[in-house]
C-alpha cells in the first residue's frame, strides 16, 4: 500500500522525513569539501586557495543557519517561552454569598 502525503508531512523537516538521507547529505558535503581541499593543495595557487576557503566559509554559515532554524527559537531553549495567561476567574456573587461559613474547630492541647 503506497503511503500518501498528509497535511502533517508538510511541516516536517528533511531529517524528520529521512534521517538516513540527512546522514548521506552530511557525508556528501564532508567528502566533497575534502576532495576540493585536496585539489586546492595540488594546484598551488593562492587564488584557488582563497576561493576554496570562501566556499568553505559560506557552506559552514549555511549549515549553521539551517541547524539553528531546525532547533527553533532561543526563548524555548533558555526557558523564556511565552506562557499563555489564564483568564481571570469570574466572581460568583450569588453562590458565594449564600454559602455558610465553615464551622470553627478547636483542638485541646494534649497533656
KEGU-350705 format. One record per residue: x, y, z of N, C-alpha, C, O in turn; residue number from 1. Coordinates in steps of 0.001 Angstrom, whole numbers, plus 500000, padded with zeros to 6 digits. Atoms other than C-alpha are relative to their C-alpha. Layout:
<pts>
     n_c1     n_c2     n_c3    ca_c1    ca_c2    ca_c3     c_c1     c_c2     c_c3     o_c1     o_c2     o_c3   seq
        X        Y        Z        X        Y        Z        X        Y        Z        X        Y        Z   NUM
...
</pts>
This chain:
<pts>
     n_c1     n_c2     n_c3    ca_c1    ca_c2    ca_c3     c_c1     c_c2     c_c3     o_c1     o_c2     o_c3   seq
   500847   498829   500000   500000   500000   500000   500893   501234   500000   501766   501364   500858     1
   499176   498798   500127   501516   503314   498953   499571   501029   501042   498385   501230   501301     2
   500262   498981   498977   501813   505990   501592   499793   501335   499312   500601   501743   498478     3
   500269   498696   500597   500258   509306   500654   500410   501100   500963   500438   500895   502177     4
   499592   498852   499195   501387   512696   501889   498774   500627   500647   497751   500830   499994     5
   501102   499332   499304   499169   514294   504507   500411   501424   500340   501544   501825   500075     6
   499699   498622   499621   498981   517851   505803   501068   500066   501082   501807   501048   501153     7
   498999   500008   498940   501148   516879   508796   501412   499898   499438   502358   500402   500044     8
   498673   500185   500588   504038   515948   506498   500606   501297   499491   501826   501387   499347     9
   499491   498766   500588   504345   519473   505131   500910   500755   500965   501840   501430   500524    10
   499202   499279   499012   505806   520851   508391   501237   499225   500439   502053   499756   501192    11
   498865   500801   499574   508333   518048   508810   501269   500462   499297   501239   500879   498139    12
   498722   499637   500593   511994   518793   508233   500561   498806   499222   500033   497695   499275    13
   499357   501059   500789   514269   516810   505955   500478   498866   500897   500369   497698   500523    14
   499493   501034   499094   515788   514972   508949   498874   499183   500610   499068   498005   500910    15
   501138   500756   499490   512338   514000   510263   499484   499014   498950   499114   497885   499272    16
   500510   500858   501072   511295   512595   506895   500964   498880   499653   500545   497756   499377    17
   499008   500983   500427   514561   510804   506134   501304   500181   500775   502204   500876   500303    18
   498751   499866   499245   517233   510503   508856   501201   499448   499239   502290   500017   499324    19
   498912   500558   500793   519354   508321   506577   500413   500934   498870   501589   501010   498514    20
   499685   499022   501033   519114   510938   503856   500813   501152   500559   501683   501686   499872    21
   499220   498943   499360   520436   513536   506289   501447   499590   500191   502359   500390   499987    22
   498633   500500   499832   523456   511382   507038   500698   499924   498648   501885   500233   498549    23
   499417   500068   501341   524018   510832   503309   500393   501393   499502   501449   501559   498892    24
   499676   498628   500412   523893   514592   502656   501212   500506   500768   502089   501140   500180    25
   498854   499570   499194   526321   515260   505535   501293   499367   499500   502320   500039   499404    26
   498805   500676   500521   528761   512668   504200   500392   500533   498624   501579   500684   498335    27
   499699   499457   501330   528476   514027   500653   500682   501366   500124   501642   501646   499407    28
   499382   498681   499791   529287   517551   501883   501411   499833   500554   502341   500496   500096    29
   498686   500202   499392   532171   516307   504021   501028   499528   498968   502109   500108   498860    30
   499039   500548   500945   533830   514250   501297   500247   500934   498821   501360   500979   498297    31
   499764   499049   501094   533299   516879   498601   500915   501129   500451   501755   501584   499676    32
   499099   498960   499496   534968   519511   500805   501424   499468   500107   502374   500178   499776    33
   498655   500588   499912   537897   517157   501455   500621   499871   498611   501806   500161   498443    34
   499476   500115   501361   538272   516487   497715   500367   501364   499415   501385   501497   498735    35
   499688   498662   500490   538123   520200   496904   501253   500539   500673   502074   501193   500029    36
   498778   499561   499312   540751   520904   499574   501233   499286   499443   502296   499891   499311    37
   498881   500738   500598   542962   518195   498101   500372   500601   498656   501554   500783   498365    38
   499743   499357   501284   542600   519749   494652   500669   501359   500204   501577   501735   499463    39
   499433   498695   499709   543369   523149   496173   501490   499887   500313   502291   500699   499850    40
   498593   500162   499629   546629   521872   497639   500865   499567   498822   502051   499891   498772    41
   499203   500441   501154   547706   520266   494357   500197   501104   498977   501152   501049   498202    42
   499841   498926   500984   547187   523450   492319   501116   500960   500385   501839   501442   499513    43
   498964   499076   499551   549492   525615   494425   499694   501449   499701   500601   502281   499715    44
   500395   498637   500336   547544   528755   493521   499363   500680   501221   498506   500105   501892    45
   500604   499253   498888   546739   531412   496125   498563   500398   499681   497722   500455   500578    46
   501368   499657   500380   543650   532425   494174   499049   498837   500252   497962   499028   500796    47
   500834   501197   499784   542269   528872   494251   499835   499758   501500   498753   499387   501953    48
   500092   500190   498556   543077   528648   497961   498998   500979   500607   498200   500590   501460    49
   500964   499016   499501   541139   531859   498646   498585   499657   499596   497652   499819   500383    50
   501320   500385   500490   538237   530657   496528   499442   498818   500797   498271   498817   501175    51
   500451   501176   499246   538063   527306   498327   499692   500381   501452   498715   499894   502021    52
   500268   499584   498617   538296   528953   501755   498690   500793   500094   497934   500642   501054    53
   501272   499262   500028   535452   531333   500812   498824   499031   499863   497786   499214   500499    54
   501048   501007   500160   533395   528330   499685   499734   499268   501312   498582   499026   501670    55
   500160   500705   498722   534032   526543   502986   499300   500886   501010   498442   500415   501757    56
   500639   499076   499048   533048   529635   504982   498517   500162   499690   497693   500175   500604    57
   501408   499861   500380   529808   530059   503015   499222   498734   500344   498120   498815   500887    58
   500682   501259   499669   528908   526367   503381   499821   499828   501508   498773   499359   501953    59
   500112   500104   498548   529618   526462   507128   498922   500939   500531   498164   500576   501430    60
   501036   499056   499578   527437   529558   507520   498605   499509   499664   497691   499621   500481    61
   501311   500536   500380   524562   527988   505605   499610   498808   500858   498445   498663   501228    62
   500274   501152   499141   524860   524794   507639   499600   500451   501405   498665   499905   501990    63
   500344   499481   498666   524815   526747   510912   498608   500617   499998   497835   500406   500932    64
   501329   499388   500072   521770   528739   509796   498907   498924   499931   497864   499052   500573    65
   500987   501068   500119   519933   525544   508832   499788   499299   501344   498653   499031   501738    66
   500110   500692   498709   520700   523858   512161   499308   500894   501028   498495   500410   501816    67
   500648   499093   499050   519669   526951   514141   498503   500117   499715   497704   500181   500649    68
   501421   499991   500341   516366   527106   512252   499335   498692   500397   498175   498684   500809    69
   500530   501303   499639   515892   523402   512891   499785   499883   501503   498839   499236   501952    70
   500095   500072   498537   516464   523843   516634   498865   500847   500557   498358   500541   501636    71
   501094   499175   499526   513831   526540   516990   500481   501266   500673   501646   501650   500561    72
   499689   498705   499411   513700   529746   518957   500886   499864   501231   500886   498839   501912    73
   499109   499993   498846   516225   530668   521607   499213   500124   501303   499658   499628   502338    74
   500802   499838   498790   513478   531607   524085   499599   498650   500589   499580   498481   501808    75
   500383   501329   499514   512377   527974   524295   501191   499297   500634   501035   498602   501638    76
   498818   500693   499497   515943   526749   524857   500418   500502   501379   500899   499718   502198    77
   499590   499453   498703   516597   529085   527802   498852   500082   500989   499025   500596   502094    78
   501126   500059   499078   513157   528612   529337   499219   501291   500102   498519   501502   501092    79
   500733   498749   499966   511737   532024   528483   498855   500001   499011   498489   501042   498464    80
   501092   500094   500950   508944   530767   526322   498794   500751   500546   498501   500692   501740    81
   501179   499255   499579   505872   532962   526414   498940   499024   500503   498576   498068   499818    82
   500989   500872   499383   503341   531373   528733   498627   500631   499822   498442   501826   500052    83
   501360   499502   500167   499671   531697   527984   499414   500333   501366   499459   499518   502287    84
   500564   499544   498735   497976   533685   530736   498568   499505   500087   497781   499665   499153    85
   501358   500505   499793   494861   532084   532164   499051   501174   500198   499441   502187   500778    86
   500953   498908   499808   491727   534232   532085   499658   500157   501482   499701   499195   502250    87
   500340   499717   498606   490711   535886   535338   498721   499265   500369   497796   499193   499560    88
   501218   500712   499599   488146   533886   537331   498827   500968   500144   498976   502109   500581    89
   501223   499197   499912   484600   535161   537182   499456   499871   501417   499303   498764   501931    90
   500516   500007   498624   483250   536160   540601   498560   499508   500002   497740   499943   499193    91
   501354   500523   499855   480163   534243   541655   499358   500738   501171   499676   500467   502329    92
   500588   499171   498955   478048   536725   543576   498913   499271   500773   498849   499412   501995    93
   501119   500632   499308   475003   534608   544399   500431   498745   500749   499973   498507   501866    94
   499633   501258   499362   476673   531292   545189   500897   500224   501208   500729   499534   502214    95
   499097   499813   498872   479434   532650   547471   499316   500728   501154   499689   500526   502309    96
   500696   499291   498926   477074   534918   549415   499073   499069   500760   498865   499258   501959    97
   500960   500891   499355   474632   532108   550163   500678   498845   500727   500031   498168   501526    98
   499322   501139   499383   477253   529571   551258   500292   500299   501465   500743   501395   501797    99
   499741   499779   498573   477549   529123   555029   501508   499969   500280   502275   499328   499562   100
   498591   499983   499599   480861   529799   556744   500347   498658   500635   499490   498048   501274   101
   499633   501276   499389   482808   526707   557830   500005   500114   501529   500285   501174   502090   102
   500058   500019   498538   482444   525696   561467   501403   500069   500571   502338   499474   500034   103
   498705   499877   499350   485278   526623   563786   500290   498733   500787   499420   498224   501494   104
   499607   501222   499296   487170   523627   565159   501072   500367   500999   502072   500989   500642   105
   499018   499728   498962   489020   523882   568462   500622   498671   500424   499920   497688   500661   106
   499288   501204   499593   491684   521340   569383   500620   500261   501351   501357   501230   501534   107
   499470   499854   498654   492529   520866   573040   501433   499471   500041   501716   498436   499437   108
   498633   500490   499916   496238   520528   573861   500076   498681   500767   499346   498476   501737   109
   499813   501295   499341   497360   517049   574860   500913   500190   501210   501887   500940   501150   110
   499195   499896   498785   498752   516646   578403   501001   498937   500114   501753   498898   501088   111
</pts>
